[in-house]
Amino acid sequence: MHWKNTIRFWFLLLIIPLVFPETGLASTIRYKEQFWRMYHQQLYMYPLDIAENIHWLETALRMDFANPLWAIARIENEREWEKYRNLFLSHISVKLVELYLQWGNEHYKHRAYFYNAPWKQENLESLSKAESLFEFALVYWEDAKEYAEAAQQFSWINLEEIQNWEDEAYRIQTGQLDYEAIINRHLTRLNETRRTFEEMDSSTY
């Protein structure tokens, strides 16, 4: 069933833009904040849920911000507006890191057991997909750090409505939140698993 889920997953990534093209939604959904609200969290997300959320958040990154009057936080001056935008982009980037990590874990076999030998090639392909997804997560983590640093230039400004975003940016800046270390551990272990699979031959099983 795993390969069927993979096909459905890629199908969704291709079909969502056709079903919900930005041009078709232009009259109702056109700003970052609106696409952000399309993102949904739940206790467990299936691959299709992950695909949908990635679509909404990556689309949000490409869109313009709404007028400050309709921002998620109360904005009264240009400095608050600049901090708000950087916090928003940092938070979206963090969520994309988490989504790509979840997606990668769908393909990530942590250990290569000898009885997996008959499916050596399939497992190697799955590990390659996981590696690519973890690397995407790493790119978004760099973005999250950059935006968090920019937001911290206005550390004296408090935007109450998005205090959790401010806390997140502070944790990134102080190293309390470090997805880079987590991703690199995944990549190191993934390469170890890959080597084990590559060394398997007809005598292994």
Summary of the structure (lengths in Angstrom):
residues: 205
radius of gyration: 20.0
end to end distance: 23.5
largest distance: 70.4
contacts: 599
relative contact order: 0.12
helix: 74%
strand: 1%
